[in-house]
Amino acid sequence: MAVFVEDAPFSLLSLEDELSCSICLSPFDCPVTIPCGHNFCQSCLLATWGDTAPYSCPQCRTHFATKPELKKNTVLNNVVATFKVRAGNPEPVKSIETIIEPPKPEIPAAPAVKCDTCMEAQAAQTCLTCMASYCDVHLRPHMENPVFKLHQLTDPVGDLTERICSEHHKLMELFCREHTQPICSFCLQQAHKGCTFVTPDEQRTKQEADFRAKLSFLDGKIMKNATVLSQMKNQQFTLKDSATNRKKVVSVEFQQMREMLTLAENEALQVVDRELETGQGKLEGLMKKFTENVDNLSKSKEQIYTLLGQTQTQAFLQATVNLPAAVNFDPYTPRINLDSKRVLASQAFATALKDYLREIFRQPVEARISMIRQGVIEGNASGERPPQALFSPPSPVPLMEQGFRKLPRSHSPGTALQGGIKVAPKKKTSKQTKPIEDISDSQSMGHKINFEKPKGRPPVSETKERPSRAQSSDDNDNVAMPLNITTGEKRSELLKFGTVMTLDPKTAHKRILLTDNFTRAVVSDEHINYPDCPERFSVCSQVLGSKGFTAGRHYWEVKMTSNNFIGIGLAYNTIDRKGPNSRLGRNKQSWCVEWFNVKLSAWHNSSESVLANPNPKRVGVLLDYEGGTATFYSVADRAYPFHTFVFGFAKAVFPAFWIFSSGSSISLCKLTP
C-alpha cells in the first residue's frame, strides 16, 4: 500500500472516477467485488440484479450461472473513506490510510523576541557580536555606523543566553562531534583541542537528515503493520466463510447418518410388522379352521339331541350318527412369537450399534478416529480383518444367547456336540498317524452347533470324555456349548494350580514396553530399542511368556486396562515371528481369545468363533496339558468360564499375548486368595 506524501491528497482526489460506482456514479458505498473483478455499491448491484436470473456484470456483461456470493472489498472501502475525508465529506471511519499517515502535530509558534535596549518593542535582528537583540530603532547604529560594520547580524534568536559558553562567556560558534556539544573558539584551543568540529548549521542539517531517515523508516513500519491489519481483517471474513462451509459439511455428514439410521430403523420396524402380519395370518387361519370344527361338532351334537327325543323306538333303533372328522383332532394353541432370525438380528444389531457408538462417544473427539481405525495398519500385515470389520455388528447368535441363554461356554476344536452332548471325534481310518500339526485341511471334520434341547439328555459330567491326542484334529471348526454363568467355580480351587511366570523380553515386539520386572506389557507409541534376535516378533505386537509347559495343570491370571484390541492365549515356541501369519490364532501353532473393538472371538488356525463378551477386567487361564484343554475365566468373586479350547497339545506350550491399542496394557497378576 502506497504512502501518501505532501501532495498525496491531490493525487487521491484525482482518483474520484476510479472510486465511483459505475451504476450510481457516486463514491462507493459498501463496495463489493464480483467474480469478473469489477466493483459496485452493494445496494446498487442488488437493485440491478433483482430477485431472478439471469445475473450479469453491469459493466462487462459477463453472465453468471448462479447468483454470485457478494463479499465486501475492505481495502477499497478504506480508500473510499479516506477519499471522502479529504474531499470534505468526513465519515466516522478509521481507514488504513489514517493509520499510515496520521495527522501531523501542530508546531507551536516561536515566542516573540523583545529588544534588549528598550525591552518593549519586538526585536528585528540579533547581533551575535554584541550578543543582544535590537528593534528597528535601536538597530540603526549597526546599520549606519561603520564601527558596527563587522558585527554579525541574524534573525532574532530567543535562546541567545544558551549560546554563550559558561566558561569563557563567548558565543559557541562550533559543535564538537566527539563530545556532541556546542563549543566556543577558546574551548577548541583548550579542552577540545584536536577534536573535529562543524558549525551548528552543518550539524543541524546532518541531524535533520538523520531524523528524516528515521521518519521514513517509521513510515515503512507503519505501512507494514497497516497492511497486516488489512490482511487480518480479510482473514476474519475468510475464517467466517470457512467456518460456515465447515458447519455445512459437518451438518451434511450428520444428516446423512441420521438418514441412514432412520432407514435402518424403518427397515427393522418393517421386519417386525411383517413378522406380526405373518403370525396374525397364521392365527386367523387356524381360528377359522377351529371355528368350522366347532360348527361341525355342534351340528352333530344337535343331531344326537334330536335322536334322543325320538319317541318311535323302531325309527330310533335304525338311526345312525356319523361324527365329523374334527373329533379325531385335538385342538391346541400354537406357539407363535416374533423371535424370528430377522427380528432378533435387527434388535441385536441396534443394541450392538448403540453400545459401539456409546463407547466411541465416551472418548475425546481427537481419539475417536484412531479408535475407529485402530488395527488397520498392523492388521494389513498380520492377517487382521479389513477396516470395514470395525463397523460390522457382531453375529446375532451370540447376542441371542446372551439375552436368552446368558453366557455361553464353548469348546473348540477337537470335540463335537451332538444333541448338546460332547462326543469325542471318530478315529481316523488311515493306517499311518501323521503328526498333529501336519494334518491337512482335507482331513479336518466340521461340526454344526445344535442349540435345541435334547430329550432325555444326561448330564454333561456323565458323558464327558477327553479325546486322546490321536483323536484330536488340528483343523476342527470351533463349536459352542451354552452354559449358565451361575456355574462359576471357586477361585480357591483354581489357585491350587497357580504358577509364577514373567514375560520374555527376547520375544517382545519393539512396540511393547515391559515393566514391573517383566510382568507388565504396555503398547508404546515409539519403538523400544530392543536388540534384534530370531525370537522377537517383528510384525505383530505380541510377546510370549518366559515359561513353557509340557505337563500338569497350570493357572495364571491377567489384568487388562481395557477390553479393546487385546488377545490372550497360548502358542508353541515354533510359532512364526516374522511373517504375516504370526498373529495369535491365525496359524496352527497358537490359540487365543481376542477382544477386537467390542467383539470377543476365539481363534485357532484362522478359524473364528464369536463369543458373548462378559467384559472382564481380569482373565484367568487354566491349562490342563494332559487333558488337552485350556479354559478361560472371567475372574471376580468367583471364576466364570467363558471359553474352552479342547486340543491335544504335542509340544511345550507358552502363554502368549497380543496388544495393539496405544496405551493399553496387560499385567500378570500375583495369585493371592
C-alpha positions as CSV (number, residue, x, y, z in Angstrom):
1,M,0.0,0.0,0.0
2,A,1.4,3.4,-1.0
3,V,2.4,6.0,1.5
4,F,1.0,9.4,0.7
5,V,3.5,12.3,0.5
6,E,2.6,16.0,0.9
7,D,0.8,16.2,-2.5
8,A,-1.0,12.9,-1.9
9,P,-4.4,14.4,-1.1
10,F,-4.5,16.0,-4.5
11,S,-3.5,12.7,-6.1
12,L,-6.2,10.9,-4.2
13,L,-8.8,13.4,-5.2
14,S,-7.8,12.9,-8.8
15,L,-9.0,9.3,-8.5
16,E,-12.6,10.2,-8.0
17,D,-13.7,8.5,-11.2
18,E,-11.9,5.3,-10.1
19,L,-13.5,5.4,-6.7
20,S,-17.1,5.8,-8.0
21,C,-19.7,3.2,-8.7
22,S,-20.5,2.8,-12.4
23,I,-24.2,2.4,-11.6
24,C,-24.9,5.4,-9.3
25,L,-21.8,7.4,-10.4
26,S,-21.2,8.3,-6.8
27,P,-18.3,7.3,-4.5
28,F,-18.7,3.6,-3.5
29,D,-21.0,2.9,-0.5
30,C,-20.1,-0.6,0.9
31,P,-18.2,-1.7,-2.2
32,V,-18.4,-5.4,-3.2
33,T,-16.4,-7.4,-5.8
34,I,-18.0,-9.9,-8.2
35,P,-16.1,-12.8,-9.9
36,C,-15.2,-10.8,-13.0
37,G,-13.2,-8.3,-10.8
38,H,-15.5,-5.2,-11.1
39,N,-16.7,-3.3,-8.0
40,F,-20.1,-1.8,-7.3
41,C,-22.1,-0.5,-4.4
42,Q,-23.8,-3.5,-2.8
43,S,-27.3,-1.9,-2.8
44,C,-26.9,-0.7,-6.5
45,L,-25.8,-4.2,-7.7
46,L,-28.7,-6.0,-5.8
47,A,-31.2,-3.5,-7.2
48,T,-29.9,-4.0,-10.7
49,W,-30.0,-7.8,-10.5
50,G,-33.3,-8.1,-8.8
51,D,-34.6,-11.5,-7.4
52,T,-34.5,-13.6,-10.6
53,A,-31.9,-14.8,-13.1
54,P,-30.0,-14.0,-15.3
55,Y,-27.2,-12.4,-13.4
56,S,-24.6,-10.5,-15.3
57,C,-21.9,-7.8,-14.6
58,P,-23.4,-4.3,-15.4
59,Q,-20.0,-3.2,-16.7
60,C,-18.6,-6.0,-18.8
61,R,-21.8,-8.0,-19.3
62,T,-20.3,-11.3,-18.1
63,H,-23.1,-13.8,-17.3
64,F,-23.1,-16.0,-14.2
65,A,-24.9,-19.3,-13.9
66,T,-25.9,-18.7,-10.3
67,K,-26.1,-15.6,-8.2
68,P,-22.5,-14.8,-7.0
69,E,-21.8,-14.5,-3.3
70,L,-21.0,-10.9,-2.6
71,K,-18.1,-10.1,-0.3
72,K,-17.2,-6.6,0.9
73,N,-14.0,-5.2,-0.6
74,T,-12.4,-4.0,2.7
75,V,-9.3,-2.3,1.1
76,L,-11.4,-0.3,-1.4
77,N,-13.8,0.7,1.4
78,N,-10.9,2.1,3.4
79,V,-9.6,4.0,0.4
80,V,-13.1,5.5,-0.3
81,A,-13.4,6.5,3.4
82,T,-10.0,8.4,3.2
83,F,-11.1,10.0,-0.1
84,K,-14.3,11.3,1.5
85,V,-12.4,12.7,4.4
86,R,-10.0,14.6,2.2
87,A,-12.8,15.7,-0.2
88,G,-14.6,17.5,2.7
89,N,-17.1,14.7,3.3
90,P,-15.9,13.2,6.5
91,E,-17.2,10.0,7.9
92,P,-16.5,8.4,11.3
93,V,-14.4,5.6,9.7
94,K,-10.9,4.9,10.6
95,S,-9.2,3.8,7.4
96,I,-5.9,2.2,6.9
97,E,-4.5,5.4,5.3
98,T,-5.3,7.2,8.5
99,I,-3.1,4.7,10.3
100,I,-0.3,5.0,7.7
101,E,-0.4,8.8,7.5
102,P,-1.7,10.1,10.9
103,P,-2.4,13.9,11.2
104,K,0.9,15.8,11.7
105,P,1.1,17.5,15.1
106,E,0.9,21.3,15.0
107,I,4.3,23.0,15.6
108,P,3.9,25.8,18.2
109,A,5.0,29.3,17.0
110,A,8.2,30.6,18.4
111,P,7.8,33.3,21.1
112,A,8.4,36.9,20.1
113,V,11.9,38.2,21.0
114,K,12.0,41.6,22.7
115,C,14.6,44.3,22.1
116,D,17.3,44.2,24.8
117,T,17.6,48.0,24.8
118,C,14.0,49.2,25.2
119,M,12.6,45.9,26.5
120,E,9.3,46.7,24.8
121,A,9.5,46.6,21.0
122,Q,9.8,43.4,19.1
123,A,13.4,42.6,18.1
124,A,14.2,42.9,14.3
125,Q,17.6,41.2,14.4
126,T,20.1,39.8,16.8
127,C,23.8,40.8,16.8
128,L,26.0,37.8,17.5
129,T,28.9,40.1,18.2
130,C,27.2,42.3,20.7
131,M,25.2,39.3,21.9
132,A,22.0,41.3,22.0
133,S,18.7,41.7,20.1
134,Y,17.5,45.1,18.8
135,C,14.3,46.6,17.4
136,D,14.4,48.7,14.2
137,V,15.1,51.9,16.2
138,H,18.0,50.6,18.2
139,L,19.4,48.7,15.3
140,R,20.1,51.9,13.4
141,P,23.7,52.2,14.7
142,H,24.5,48.8,13.3
143,M,23.1,49.8,10.0
144,E,24.6,53.3,9.7
145,N,27.7,53.5,11.8
146,P,30.8,51.9,10.1
147,V,32.1,50.9,13.5
148,F,29.4,48.1,13.6
149,K,30.0,47.1,10.0
150,L,31.9,43.9,11.0
151,H,29.2,42.8,13.5
152,Q,27.3,39.7,12.6
153,L,23.6,40.2,12.4
154,T,21.0,37.4,12.1
155,D,17.3,36.8,12.6
156,P,16.0,37.2,16.2
157,V,17.3,34.5,18.4
158,G,15.3,33.7,21.5
159,D,17.9,31.3,23.2
160,L,20.8,33.7,22.9
161,T,21.8,33.2,26.5
162,E,22.0,29.5,25.9
163,R,24.5,30.0,23.1
164,I,27.1,31.7,25.5
165,C,29.9,29.5,26.8
166,S,29.5,29.3,30.5
167,E,33.3,29.0,31.0
168,H,34.6,31.6,28.5
169,H,31.5,33.8,28.1
170,K,32.0,33.6,24.3
171,L,29.5,32.7,21.6
172,M,29.5,28.9,20.9
173,E,30.0,29.1,17.2
174,L,31.2,25.5,16.8
175,F,30.0,21.9,17.5
176,C,32.3,19.2,18.7
177,R,31.4,15.8,17.1
178,E,33.4,13.7,19.6
179,H,31.6,15.2,22.6
180,T,28.3,16.1,20.8
181,Q,28.1,19.5,22.3
182,P,28.4,23.2,21.1
183,I,31.8,24.9,22.0
184,C,33.4,28.3,21.6
185,S,36.7,29.1,20.0
186,F,38.5,29.1,23.3
187,C,37.1,25.6,24.1
188,L,38.5,24.4,20.8
189,Q,42.0,25.6,21.8
190,Q,41.9,24.1,25.3
191,A,39.6,21.3,26.4
192,H,38.6,20.3,22.9
193,K,41.9,20.6,21.3
194,G,42.3,18.1,18.5
195,C,38.6,17.3,18.2
196,T,36.7,17.5,14.9
197,F,34.2,20.2,14.7
198,V,31.5,21.7,12.4
199,T,29.2,24.6,12.5
200,P,25.9,24.3,14.3
201,D,24.1,24.8,11.0
202,E,26.0,21.9,9.5
203,Q,25.3,19.7,12.5
204,R,21.6,20.7,12.3
205,T,21.5,19.7,8.6
206,K,23.0,16.4,9.4
207,Q,20.7,15.7,12.3
208,E,17.7,16.7,10.3
209,A,18.7,14.2,7.7
210,D,19.0,11.5,10.4
211,F,15.6,12.4,11.7
212,R,14.0,12.3,8.3
213,A,15.6,8.8,7.7
214,K,14.1,7.6,10.9
215,L,10.8,9.1,10.0
216,S,10.9,7.3,6.6
217,F,11.7,4.1,8.5
218,L,8.8,4.5,10.8
219,D,6.5,5.2,7.8
220,G,7.6,1.9,6.4
221,K,6.9,0.0,9.6
222,I,3.5,1.7,10.0
223,M,2.7,0.8,6.4
224,K,3.6,-2.9,7.0
225,N,1.6,-3.0,10.2
226,A,-1.4,-1.4,8.4
227,T,-1.1,-4.0,5.6
228,V,-1.1,-6.8,8.2
229,L,-4.1,-5.2,9.8
230,S,-5.9,-5.2,6.5
231,Q,-4.9,-8.8,5.8
232,M,-6.2,-9.8,9.3
233,K,-9.5,-8.1,8.6
234,N,-9.8,-10.0,5.4
235,Q,-8.8,-13.2,7.2
236,Q,-11.7,-12.6,9.7
237,F,-14.1,-12.8,6.8
238,T,-12.3,-15.8,5.4
239,L,-12.5,-17.6,8.7
240,K,-16.2,-16.8,9.0
241,D,-16.7,-18.2,5.5
242,S,-14.6,-21.2,6.2
243,A,-16.5,-21.9,9.5
244,T,-19.8,-21.6,7.6
245,N,-18.6,-24.1,5.0
246,R,-17.2,-26.5,7.6
247,K,-20.5,-26.4,9.5
248,K,-22.4,-27.2,6.3
249,V,-20.1,-30.2,5.6
250,V,-20.5,-31.5,9.2
251,S,-24.2,-30.9,9.1
252,V,-24.5,-32.9,5.8
253,E,-22.4,-35.8,7.3
254,F,-24.6,-36.0,10.4
255,Q,-27.7,-35.6,8.3
256,Q,-26.7,-38.5,6.1
257,M,-26.0,-40.6,9.3
258,R,-29.4,-39.7,10.6
259,E,-31.0,-40.7,7.3
260,M,-29.1,-44.0,7.4
261,L,-30.2,-44.6,11.0
262,T,-33.8,-43.7,10.1
263,L,-33.7,-46.0,7.1
264,A,-32.3,-48.8,9.2
265,E,-34.9,-48.2,11.9
266,N,-37.7,-48.2,9.3
267,E,-36.4,-51.5,7.9
268,A,-36.2,-53.0,11.4
269,L,-39.8,-51.9,12.2
270,Q,-41.0,-53.3,8.8
271,V,-39.4,-56.6,9.7
272,V,-41.4,-56.7,13.0
273,D,-44.5,-55.6,11.2
274,R,-44.1,-58.3,8.6
275,E,-43.5,-60.9,11.3
276,L,-46.6,-59.7,13.1
277,E,-48.6,-59.8,10.0
278,T,-47.4,-63.4,9.3
279,G,-48.2,-64.5,12.8
280,Q,-51.6,-62.9,12.8
281,G,-52.3,-64.5,9.4
282,K,-51.4,-67.9,10.8
283,L,-53.6,-67.4,13.8
284,E,-56.5,-66.2,11.8
285,G,-56.3,-69.2,9.5
286,L,-56.2,-71.6,12.5
287,M,-59.1,-69.7,14.2
288,K,-61.2,-70.1,11.0
289,K,-60.4,-73.8,10.9
290,F,-61.3,-74.3,14.6
291,T,-64.5,-72.3,14.1
292,E,-65.5,-74.6,11.3
293,N,-64.7,-77.6,13.6
294,V,-66.9,-76.1,16.3
295,D,-69.7,-75.7,13.9
296,N,-69.5,-79.3,12.6
297,L,-69.3,-80.6,16.1
298,S,-72.3,-78.5,17.2
299,K,-74.4,-79.9,14.3
300,S,-73.5,-83.4,15.3
301,K,-74.5,-82.6,18.8
302,E,-77.9,-81.2,17.7
303,Q,-78.5,-84.3,15.6
304,I,-77.9,-86.5,18.6
305,Y,-80.2,-84.4,20.8
306,T,-82.9,-84.8,18.1
307,L,-82.5,-88.6,18.0
308,L,-82.7,-88.8,21.8
309,G,-86.0,-87.0,21.6
310,Q,-87.4,-89.6,19.1
311,T,-90.4,-91.4,20.6
312,Q,-90.7,-94.1,17.9
313,T,-88.5,-96.9,19.0
314,Q,-88.2,-98.6,15.6
315,A,-87.0,-95.4,14.0
316,F,-84.6,-94.7,16.9
317,L,-83.0,-98.0,16.6
318,Q,-82.5,-97.6,12.9
319,A,-80.9,-94.1,13.2
320,T,-77.1,-93.7,13.0
321,V,-74.9,-90.7,13.7
322,N,-71.6,-90.1,11.8
323,L,-69.3,-87.9,13.8
324,P,-67.3,-85.3,11.8
325,A,-63.6,-85.8,11.2
326,A,-62.8,-82.9,13.6
327,V,-63.4,-85.3,16.6
328,N,-60.1,-87.0,15.6
329,F,-58.2,-83.7,16.0
330,D,-57.1,-82.5,19.5
331,P,-57.2,-78.7,19.5
332,Y,-54.0,-76.9,20.5
333,T,-52.8,-73.4,21.0
334,P,-49.9,-72.7,18.5
335,R,-46.7,-71.2,19.8
336,I,-46.3,-68.2,17.5
337,N,-43.9,-65.4,18.5
338,L,-41.8,-62.7,16.9
339,D,-38.5,-64.3,17.6
340,S,-37.6,-65.0,14.0
341,K,-34.0,-64.7,12.9
342,R,-34.5,-61.4,11.1
343,V,-36.3,-59.8,14.1
344,L,-33.7,-60.9,16.6
345,A,-30.9,-59.9,14.2
346,S,-32.4,-56.5,13.8
347,Q,-32.7,-56.0,17.5
348,A,-29.2,-57.4,18.2
349,F,-27.8,-55.1,15.5
350,A,-29.5,-52.0,17.1
351,T,-28.1,-52.9,20.5
352,A,-24.6,-53.6,19.3
353,L,-24.5,-50.4,17.3
354,K,-25.8,-48.4,20.3
355,D,-23.1,-49.9,22.5
356,Y,-20.4,-49.3,19.9
357,L,-21.4,-45.6,19.5
358,R,-21.6,-45.2,23.3
359,E,-18.1,-46.5,23.6
360,I,-16.9,-44.1,20.9
361,F,-18.6,-41.0,22.4
362,R,-17.0,-41.7,25.7
363,Q,-13.7,-40.9,24.2
364,P,-12.5,-37.3,23.4
365,V,-13.0,-36.2,19.8
366,E,-9.3,-36.5,19.0
367,A,-9.2,-40.2,19.9
368,R,-12.4,-41.3,18.2
369,I,-10.9,-41.6,14.7
370,S,-8.0,-43.6,15.9
371,M,-10.4,-45.8,17.9
372,I,-12.4,-46.5,14.7
373,R,-9.4,-47.1,12.6
374,Q,-7.2,-48.9,15.1
375,G,-5.8,-52.2,13.8
376,V,-5.8,-51.2,10.2
377,I,-2.1,-50.6,9.7
378,E,-0.9,-53.7,11.6
379,G,-3.9,-55.7,10.5
380,N,-3.0,-55.5,6.8
381,A,0.3,-57.0,7.6
382,S,-0.7,-59.6,10.2
383,G,-3.9,-61.1,8.8
384,E,-6.4,-58.9,10.6
385,R,-9.8,-58.1,9.1
386,P,-10.2,-55.0,6.9
387,P,-11.3,-51.7,8.4
388,Q,-14.9,-52.5,7.4
389,A,-15.0,-55.2,10.0
390,L,-14.8,-52.5,12.7
391,F,-18.2,-51.4,11.7
392,S,-19.7,-54.9,11.2
393,P,-22.1,-55.8,14.0
394,P,-21.5,-59.0,16.0
395,S,-23.2,-62.1,14.9
396,P,-26.8,-62.2,16.1
397,V,-26.5,-65.7,17.5
398,P,-24.1,-64.8,20.4
399,L,-26.3,-61.8,21.2
400,M,-29.3,-64.0,21.2
401,E,-27.5,-66.4,23.5
402,Q,-26.5,-63.5,25.7
403,G,-30.1,-62.3,26.0
404,F,-31.9,-65.7,26.3
405,R,-29.2,-68.2,27.4
406,K,-27.0,-65.9,29.4
407,L,-23.3,-66.6,28.9
408,P,-22.3,-69.5,26.6
409,R,-19.3,-71.7,27.1
410,S,-17.7,-73.0,24.0
411,H,-15.4,-75.9,23.3
412,S,-13.1,-75.8,20.3
413,P,-11.5,-77.5,18.5
414,G,-11.4,-81.3,18.7
415,T,-14.8,-82.1,20.1
416,A,-18.3,-82.1,18.6
417,L,-21.7,-81.5,20.2
418,Q,-24.5,-83.9,19.2
419,G,-27.8,-83.0,20.8
420,G,-25.9,-80.9,23.3
421,I,-23.7,-83.9,24.5
422,K,-20.0,-83.7,23.9
423,V,-18.7,-86.7,22.0
424,A,-15.2,-87.5,21.0
425,P,-14.4,-87.4,17.3
426,K,-14.1,-90.7,15.5
427,K,-10.7,-92.2,14.9
428,K,-9.1,-91.8,11.5
429,T,-9.1,-95.0,9.4
430,S,-5.7,-94.3,7.9
431,K,-3.0,-96.8,8.8
432,Q,-0.3,-94.2,9.4
433,T,-0.9,-91.5,12.0
434,K,0.6,-88.2,11.0
435,P,1.8,-85.6,13.5
436,I,-0.9,-83.4,14.8
437,E,0.5,-80.2,13.3
438,D,0.8,-81.8,9.9
439,I,-2.9,-82.8,9.4
440,S,-4.2,-81.1,6.3
441,D,-7.4,-79.2,6.0
442,S,-8.9,-82.0,3.8
443,Q,-8.7,-84.3,6.8
444,S,-10.5,-82.0,9.2
445,M,-14.0,-82.5,10.4
446,G,-16.7,-79.8,10.7
447,H,-19.5,-79.8,13.2
448,K,-22.6,-77.7,13.5
449,I,-24.0,-76.3,16.7
450,N,-27.2,-77.8,17.9
451,F,-29.0,-75.4,20.3
452,E,-32.2,-77.5,20.6
453,K,-32.9,-79.0,23.9
454,P,-32.5,-82.8,23.5
455,K,-34.9,-85.1,25.1
456,G,-33.6,-87.2,28.0
457,R,-30.1,-85.7,27.8
458,P,-27.9,-87.0,30.5
459,P,-25.7,-84.5,32.5
460,V,-22.6,-83.4,30.8
461,S,-20.5,-84.6,33.6
462,E,-21.7,-88.2,33.0
463,T,-20.8,-88.2,29.3
464,K,-17.7,-86.0,29.3
465,E,-14.8,-87.8,27.6
466,R,-11.4,-86.3,26.9
467,P,-10.1,-87.1,23.5
468,S,-6.7,-88.7,23.1
469,R,-4.0,-86.9,21.1
470,A,-4.5,-89.3,18.2
471,Q,-8.2,-88.4,18.2
472,S,-7.7,-84.7,18.1
473,S,-7.7,-82.7,14.9
474,D,-5.8,-79.5,14.4
475,D,-8.3,-78.1,12.0
476,N,-11.7,-78.8,13.6
477,D,-14.1,-75.9,13.5
478,N,-14.9,-74.1,16.7
479,V,-18.2,-75.2,18.4
480,A,-20.0,-73.6,21.3
481,M,-22.0,-75.1,24.2
482,P,-24.5,-72.9,26.1
483,L,-23.7,-72.9,29.8
484,N,-25.3,-70.7,32.5
485,I,-22.9,-68.3,34.1
486,T,-24.1,-69.3,37.5
487,T,-21.8,-72.4,37.2
488,G,-18.8,-70.3,38.3
489,E,-16.1,-72.1,40.1
490,K,-14.4,-71.2,43.3
491,R,-11.3,-69.3,42.7
492,S,-9.5,-71.0,45.6
493,E,-9.8,-74.3,43.7
494,L,-8.0,-72.8,40.7
495,L,-5.3,-71.2,42.8
496,K,-4.1,-74.7,43.7
497,F,-2.6,-74.8,40.2
498,G,-1.2,-71.3,40.3
499,T,2.1,-70.7,38.7
500,V,4.5,-67.7,38.8
501,M,5.9,-66.5,35.5
502,T,7.2,-63.4,33.6
503,L,7.2,-62.1,30.1
504,D,10.1,-63.0,27.8
505,P,11.9,-59.8,26.6
506,K,13.5,-61.7,23.8
507,T,10.1,-62.2,22.1
508,A,8.6,-58.8,22.8
509,H,7.7,-56.7,19.7
510,K,9.5,-53.3,19.6
511,R,6.2,-51.5,20.3
512,I,5.8,-53.4,23.6
513,L,7.4,-51.9,26.7
514,L,8.0,-54.4,29.5
515,T,7.9,-53.0,33.1
516,D,7.4,-54.2,36.7
517,N,10.1,-56.9,36.5
518,F,8.8,-58.1,33.1
519,T,5.2,-58.7,34.5
520,R,3.5,-55.8,32.7
521,A,3.4,-55.1,28.9
522,V,2.3,-51.7,27.6
523,V,1.9,-50.6,23.9
524,S,4.3,-47.7,23.3
525,D,3.9,-45.0,20.6
526,E,7.7,-45.3,19.8
527,H,9.7,-48.4,19.2
528,I,11.8,-49.7,22.0
529,N,15.5,-50.2,21.4
530,Y,15.5,-54.0,21.7
531,P,18.3,-55.9,20.1
532,D,17.3,-57.9,17.0
533,C,17.0,-61.6,17.5
534,P,15.2,-64.5,15.8
535,E,12.8,-65.0,18.7
536,R,11.4,-61.5,18.5
537,F,8.0,-60.7,16.9
538,S,8.6,-58.2,14.1
539,V,5.1,-57.9,12.5
540,C,2.5,-58.3,15.3
541,S,2.7,-56.5,18.6
542,Q,3.0,-59.7,20.7
543,V,5.0,-61.3,23.5
544,L,5.3,-64.8,24.9
545,G,5.6,-65.9,28.5
546,S,9.1,-66.9,29.7
547,K,7.9,-70.4,30.8
548,G,6.6,-73.2,28.7
549,F,4.6,-76.2,29.9
550,T,4.8,-79.8,28.8
551,A,2.8,-81.5,31.6
552,G,0.5,-80.9,34.5
553,R,-2.1,-78.2,35.3
554,H,-1.2,-74.6,35.4
555,Y,-3.2,-71.5,36.2
556,W,-2.4,-67.8,35.8
557,E,-4.4,-64.5,35.8
558,V,-4.0,-61.5,33.5
559,K,-5.3,-58.0,34.3
560,M,-6.3,-55.8,31.3
561,T,-6.6,-52.0,31.3
562,S,-9.4,-52.2,28.6
563,N,-11.3,-54.8,26.7
564,N,-10.2,-53.5,23.3
565,F,-7.7,-54.9,20.8
566,I,-6.2,-57.4,23.2
567,G,-5.6,-61.1,22.8
568,I,-4.8,-63.7,25.5
569,G,-3.8,-67.2,24.5
570,L,-1.2,-69.9,24.1
571,A,1.4,-70.7,21.5
572,Y,4.1,-73.2,20.6
573,N,7.6,-71.9,20.7
574,T,7.8,-72.7,16.9
575,I,5.2,-70.0,16.0
576,D,6.3,-67.7,13.2
577,R,7.8,-64.4,14.3
578,K,8.3,-62.5,11.1
579,G,5.5,-63.4,8.6
580,P,2.0,-62.0,8.2
581,N,0.5,-65.2,9.7
582,S,2.4,-64.8,13.0
583,R,-0.8,-63.3,14.6
584,L,-2.2,-65.4,17.5
585,G,-4.9,-67.7,16.4
586,R,-4.1,-67.2,12.7
587,N,-2.0,-70.4,12.5
588,K,-1.8,-74.0,13.7
589,Q,0.7,-73.0,16.4
590,S,-1.5,-70.8,18.6
591,W,-4.8,-70.3,20.2
592,C,-6.3,-67.1,21.7
593,V,-9.4,-65.3,22.8
594,E,-9.3,-61.8,21.3
595,W,-11.2,-58.6,22.0
596,F,-11.3,-56.8,18.6
597,N,-13.1,-53.5,19.2
598,V,-16.3,-54.6,21.0
599,K,-16.3,-58.1,19.7
600,L,-14.9,-61.2,21.5
601,S,-13.8,-64.1,19.4
602,A,-11.9,-67.4,19.9
603,W,-9.3,-68.0,17.2
604,H,-7.3,-71.0,16.1
605,N,-5.8,-71.7,12.7
606,S,-7.7,-68.7,11.3
607,S,-11.0,-70.2,12.4
608,E,-13.1,-67.8,14.4
609,S,-15.9,-68.4,17.0
610,V,-17.8,-65.3,18.1
611,L,-18.4,-65.3,21.8
612,A,-20.7,-63.4,24.2
613,N,-18.5,-60.7,25.8
614,P,-18.5,-60.8,29.6
615,N,-16.2,-57.7,29.6
616,P,-13.8,-59.0,32.2
617,K,-11.1,-56.8,33.8
618,R,-9.2,-59.9,35.0
619,V,-8.9,-63.1,32.9
620,G,-7.9,-66.5,34.4
621,V,-6.3,-69.2,32.2
622,L,-6.3,-72.9,33.3
623,L,-4.1,-75.2,31.2
624,D,-4.6,-78.9,31.6
625,Y,-1.8,-80.3,29.4
626,E,-2.6,-84.0,29.7
627,G,-6.3,-83.3,29.4
628,G,-5.7,-81.2,26.3
629,T,-7.8,-78.2,27.4
630,A,-7.3,-74.5,28.0
631,T,-10.1,-72.8,29.8
632,F,-10.5,-69.0,30.1
633,Y,-12.4,-67.5,33.1
634,S,-13.8,-64.1,33.9
635,V,-12.5,-63.6,37.4
636,A,-14.4,-61.7,40.0
637,D,-15.7,-63.1,43.3
638,R,-15.7,-66.5,41.5
639,A,-14.2,-67.7,38.3
640,Y,-16.8,-67.9,35.4
641,P,-15.6,-69.9,32.4
642,F,-16.5,-68.3,29.1
643,H,-14.5,-70.4,26.6
644,T,-12.5,-73.7,26.5
645,F,-10.1,-74.9,23.8
646,V,-10.0,-78.7,23.6
647,F,-6.9,-79.8,21.8
648,G,-4.2,-82.4,22.2
649,F,-1.0,-80.5,22.8
650,A,2.0,-82.0,21.1
651,K,4.9,-79.9,22.4
652,A,5.7,-77.2,25.0
653,V,3.1,-74.5,25.1
654,F,3.7,-70.9,26.2
655,P,1.4,-68.2,27.4
656,A,1.0,-65.6,24.6
657,F,-0.4,-62.1,24.4
658,W,-1.3,-59.6,21.6
659,I,-1.7,-55.9,22.5
660,F,-2.5,-53.3,19.8
661,S,-4.3,-50.2,21.2
662,S,-1.9,-47.4,22.1
663,G,-1.6,-47.1,25.9
664,S,-3.3,-50.5,26.5
665,S,-1.5,-52.9,28.8
666,I,-1.8,-56.3,30.4
667,S,-0.3,-57.4,33.7
668,L,0.4,-60.8,35.1
669,C,-1.3,-60.9,38.5
670,K,0.0,-62.1,41.8
671,L,-2.1,-65.1,42.7
672,T,-3.3,-64.3,46.2
673,P,-6.6,-65.6,47.7
